[in-house]
Amino acid sequence: MVVAFVTERIGTFHNPPAWGDERLAIGISKYLLMHKMIERVDILNKNMSPNNDVDIVILLQRIHPQRGSRATIYWYQNDHDYKFDDLVNDFDGLIFASTYHRDKALTDLPTLYPWIYEPVVYADPDEFPIRTPTDKINVVYLGNNIKGDAIRNKYIDPALPFGLRVYGTGFQNTPLAPVFRGPLRGLMSTSQLYTNTDIVLACHLEPHYRWNMPVVRATEGLLCKCLVISDRVGEHIYGDRVEFTDGGADMQSLLAYWIDNEKERKQKIELNRAWAIGNLSMEIQASRIVTFLKQFA
């Protein structure tokens, strides 16, 4: 079986901002190819047409919906108002990344229509090995300034008194400008940054918060032995491995506690890394996806 992932952009590791869907496609492809059933995995941008020998196209954005000789599957992450009747008409199968759409699928999709729930919180542990620190950073936020002022004010700005550094794009004209360091390039840079960091902050776009759709930042932090403080998206997955907060003063209390209690923090992050490797490796997710794809062979 030949599989093609189609995303909005490719090549973003060398031309920031990095595109999360490309990171997902690259990571999951490595583990899909460990299965004999998968002969090749292509990663395409939205303007590229799959080769004739491609059996299954997995769309990571809602682009090129078409039915034909090959199966087309949509990994549903960011659409706000796609009606389920249209999904069934446009795609041969669906992968849902949020509990909101998973629960909606249970009631709104035809009984035999193929779908699975796969949140985008899985990472490749090989990309986040134990490294030697090259710096000492108390608190880091890595991301692009696309979540809006209200979320930034609640979940990032309160960390300013605690030695915060911010990496990504778009923070030049915000209160975070004095601690903004610009973009990173690639997973290796992310891995080294987190290795240098005690505490990683995570927060989500408003629709992702509403849908309970976590992204992979928290997992990457756990793999690099960081304590992770996040908004409440993904509590059902991470449990007490992540410190969940309502932001503001509550987040400041968490920061103060974990910075002051280094011994307890180090014990916790060792356990968290082992848990993330055992439970949130892309190898696990790839196996489930291969099982799902077998029905389209």
For each residue, the residues with C-beta under 8 A, 3 or more apart:
1: 37 38 39 55 56 293 297
2: 38 39 40 41 42 51 53 54 55 56
3: 32 38 40 41 42 54 55 56 57 58 293
4: 41 42 43 44 50 51 54 56 57 58
5: 25 28 29 41 42 43 44 57 58 60
6: 44 45 46 48 50 57 58 59 60 61 63 64
7: 10 19 21 22 25 43 44 45 46 60 61
8: 19 21 45 46 60 61 63
9: 12 19 21 22 45
10: 7 19 22 43 44 45
11: 14 15 22
12: 9 15 16 17 18 19 22
13: 18 22 23 185 186 187
14: 11 185 186
15: 11 12
16: 12 169 183 184 185
17: 12 144 168 169 183
18: 12 13 22 23 183 184 185 186
19: 7 8 9 10 12 22 23
20: 23 24 120 215 216
21: 7 8 9 24 25 60 61 77
22: 7 9 10 11 12 13 18 19 25 26 43
23: 13 18 19 20 26 27 187 216
24: 20 21 27 28 60 120 216
25: 5 7 21 22 28 29 43 60
26: 22 23 29 30 43
27: 23 24 30 31 122 123 124 127 282
28: 5 24 25 31 32 122 282 285 286 289
29: 5 25 26 32 33 41 43
30: 26 27 33 34 124 282
31: 27 28 34 124 282 283 285 286 287
32: 3 28 29 35 38 41 286 289 290
33: 29 30 38 40 41
34: 30 31 283 286
35: 32 38 286 287 290
36:
37: 1 290 293 294 297
38: 1 2 3 32 33 35 41 290
39: 1 2
40: 2 3 33
41: 2 3 4 5 29 32 33 38
42: 2 3 4 5 50 51 54
43: 4 5 7 10 22 25 26 29
44: 4 5 6 7 10 48 49 50
45: 6 7 8 9 10 48
46: 6 7 8 61 63 64
47:
48: 6 44 45
49: 44
50: 4 6 42 44 54 57 70
51: 2 4 42 54
52:
53: 2
54: 2 3 4 42 50 51 57 70
55: 1 2 3 70 71 296 297
56: 1 2 3 4 70 71 72 73 293 296
57: 3 4 5 6 50 54 64 70 71 72 73
58: 3 4 5 6 73 74 75 95
59: 6 62 63 64 65 72 73 74 75 91
60: 5 6 7 8 21 24 25 75 77
61: 6 7 8 21 46 78
62: 59 65 74 78 79 82
63: 6 8 46 59
64: 6 46 57 59 72
65: 59 62 72 74 90 91
66: 72 90
67: 72 90 91 92
68: 72
69:
70: 50 54 55 56 57
71: 55 56 57 92 93 296
72: 56 57 59 64 65 66 67 68 90 91 92
73: 56 57 58 59 91 92 93 94 95 293 296
74: 58 59 62 65 87 90 91 93 94 95
75: 58 59 60 94 95 97 118
76: 79 82 87 94 95 96 97 98 101
77: 21 60 97 98 120 213
78: 61 62 207
79: 62 76 82
80: 207
81:
82: 62 76 79 86 87
83: 86 87
84: 87 88 104 105 108 109
85: 88 89
86: 82 83 89 90
87: 74 76 82 83 84 90 91 94 109
88: 84 85 91 109 110 113
89: 85 86
90: 65 66 67 72 74 86 87
91: 59 65 67 72 73 74 87 88 94
92: 67 71 72 73 114 296
93: 71 73 74 113 114 115 292 295 296
94: 73 74 75 76 87 91 105 109 113 114 115 116
95: 58 73 74 75 76 115 116 117 118 289 292
96: 76 101 102 105 115 116 117 118
97: 75 76 77 101 117 118 119 120 213
98: 76 77 101 102 119 208 211 212 213
99: 102 103 117 211 212 213 236
100: 103 104 210 211 212 213
101: 76 96 97 98 104 105 211
102: 96 98 99 105 106 117
103: 99 100 106 107
104: 84 100 101 107 108
105: 84 94 96 101 102 108 109 115 117
106: 102 103 109
107: 103 104
108: 84 104 105
109: 84 87 88 94 105 106 113 115
110: 88 113
111:
112:
113: 88 93 94 109 110
114: 92 93 94 292 295 296
115: 93 94 95 96 105 109
116: 94 95 96 288 289 292
117: 95 96 97 99 102 105
118: 75 95 96 97 285 288 289
119: 97 98 122 213 214 234 237
120: 20 24 77 97 213 214 215 216
121: 214 215 216 218 219 234 237 280
122: 27 28 119 216 219 280 281 282 284 285
123: 27 127 128 216 219 220 223 276 280 281 282
124: 27 30 31 127 128 281 282
125: 128 129 223 276 277 281
126: 129
127: 27 123 124 187 188 191
128: 123 124 125 187 190 191 194 220 223 224
129: 125 126 191
130: 195 225
131: 191 192 195 224
132: 195
133: 136 195 196
134: 192 195 196
135: 196
136: 133 196
137: 140 163 165 193 196 197 198
138: 162 163 164 197 198 199 259
139: 159 162 163 164 165 197 198 199 200 201 255
140: 137 164 165 166 167 193 194 197 199 200 201 226
141: 156 159 164 165 166 167 168 176 200 201
142: 166 167 168 184 190 193 194 200 217
143: 146 147 168 217
144: 17 168 169 170
145: 152 168 169 170 171 174
146: 143 170 205
147: 143 151 152 203 204 205 206
148: 151 152 206
149: 152 153 174
150: 153 154
151: 147 148 154 155 156 203 204 205 206 231
152: 145 147 148 149 155 156 157 174 176
153: 149 150 156 157
154: 150 151 157 158 203 231 247 248 251
155: 151 152 158 201 203 231 245 247 251
156: 141 151 152 153 159 164 166 176 201 203
157: 152 153 154 160 175 176
158: 154 155 161 247 248 249 251 252 255
159: 139 141 156 162 164 201 251 252 255
160: 157 164 175 176 179
161: 158 252
162: 138 139 159 199 252 255 256 259
163: 137 138 139
164: 138 139 140 141 156 159 160 176 179 201
165: 137 139 140 141 179 181
166: 140 141 142 156 171 176 179 180 181
167: 140 141 142 180 181 182 183 184 193
168: 17 141 142 143 144 145 171 182 183 184
169: 16 17 144 145 182 183
170: 144 145 146 174
171: 145 166 168 174 176 177 180
172: 177 180
173: 177
174: 145 149 152 170 171 177 180
175: 157 160
176: 141 152 156 157 160 164 166 171 179 180
177: 171 172 173 174 180
178:
179: 160 164 165 166 176
180: 166 167 171 172 174 176 177
181: 165 166 167
182: 167 168 169
183: 16 17 18 167 168 169
184: 16 18 142 167 168 189 190 193
185: 13 14 16 18 189
186: 13 14 18 189 190
187: 13 23 127 128 190 191
188: 127 191 192
189: 184 185 186 192 193
190: 128 142 184 186 187 193 194 220
191: 127 128 129 131 187 188 194 195 220 224
192: 131 134 188 189 195 196
193: 137 140 142 167 184 189 190 196 197
194: 128 140 142 190 191 197 200 220 221 223 224 226
195: 130 131 132 133 134 191 192 224 225
196: 133 134 135 136 137 192 193
197: 137 138 139 140 193 194 200 224 226
198: 137 138 139 226 227 258 259 265
199: 138 139 140 162 226 227 228 229 255 258 259
200: 139 140 141 142 194 197 217 218 220 221 224 226 227 228 229
201: 139 140 141 155 156 159 164 228 229 230
202: 215 217 218 221 228 229 230 231 242
203: 147 151 154 155 156 230 231 247
204: 147 151 208 209 213 214 215 231 233
205: 146 147 151 208 209
206: 147 148 151 209 210
207: 78 80 210 211 213
208: 98 204 205 211 212 213 214 215 233
209: 204 205 206 212 231 232 233
210: 100 206 207
211: 98 99 100 101 207 208
212: 98 99 100 208 209 233 234 236
213: 77 97 98 99 100 119 120 204 207 208 233
214: 119 120 121 204 208 218 230 233 234 237 238
215: 20 120 121 202 204 208 218
216: 20 23 24 120 121 122 123 219 220
217: 142 143 200 202 220 221 228
218: 121 200 202 214 215 221 222 228 230 234 238 242
219: 121 122 123 216 222 223 276 280
220: 123 128 190 191 194 200 216 217 223 224
221: 194 200 202 217 218 224 226 227 228
222: 218 219 225 226 228 241 242 269 272 273 275 276 280
223: 123 125 128 194 219 220 273 276 277
224: 128 131 191 194 195 197 200 220 221 273
225: 130 195 222 269 270 272 273
226: 140 194 197 198 199 200 221 222 269
227: 198 199 200 221 243 258 265 268 269 272
228: 199 200 201 202 217 218 221 222 238 241 242 243 272
229: 199 200 201 202 242 243 244 245 251 254 255 258
230: 201 202 203 214 218 233 234 238 242 243 244 245
231: 151 154 155 202 203 204 209 244 245 246 247
232: 209 235 244 245 246
233: 204 208 209 212 213 214 230
234: 119 121 212 214 218 230 237 238 242
235: 232 238 239 242 244
236: 99 212 239
237: 119 121 214 234 280
238: 214 218 228 230 234 235 241 242 244
239: 235 236 242
240:
241: 222 228 238 271 272 275 276
242: 202 218 222 228 229 230 234 235 238 239
243: 227 228 229 230 254 258
244: 229 230 231 232 235 238
245: 155 229 230 231 232 250 251 254
246: 231 232 250 251
247: 154 155 158 203 231 250 251
248: 154 158 251 252
249: 158 252 253
250: 245 246 247 253 254
251: 154 155 158 159 229 245 246 247 248 254 255
252: 158 159 161 162 248 249 255 256
253: 249 250 256 257
254: 229 243 245 250 251 257 258
255: 139 158 159 162 199 229 251 252 258 259
256: 162 252 253 259 260
257: 253 254 260 261
258: 198 199 227 229 243 254 255 261 264 265
259: 138 162 198 199 255 256 262
260: 256 257
261: 257 258 264 265
262: 259 265 266
263: 266 267
264: 258 261 267 268
265: 198 227 258 261 262 268 269
266: 262 263 269 270
267: 263 264 270 271
268: 227 264 265 271 272
269: 222 225 226 227 265 266 272 273
270: 225 266 267 273 274
271: 241 267 268 274 275
272: 222 225 227 228 241 268 269 275 276
273: 222 223 224 225 269 270 276 277
274: 270 271 277 278
275: 222 241 271 272 278 279
276: 123 125 219 222 223 241 272 273 279 280 281
277: 125 223 273 274 280 281
278: 274 275 281
279: 275 276 284
280: 121 122 123 219 222 237 276 277 284
281: 122 123 124 125 276 277 278 284 285
282: 27 28 30 31 122 123 124 285 286
283: 31 34 286 287
284: 122 279 280 281 287 288
285: 28 31 118 122 281 282 288 289
286: 28 31 32 34 35 282 283 289 290
287: 31 35 283 284 290 291
288: 116 118 284 285 291 292
289: 28 32 95 116 118 285 286 292 293
290: 32 35 37 38 286 287 293 294
291: 287 288 294
292: 93 95 114 116 288 289 295
293: 1 3 37 56 73 289 290 296 297
294: 37 290 291 297
295: 93 114 292
296: 55 56 71 73 92 93 114 293
297: 1 37 55 293 294
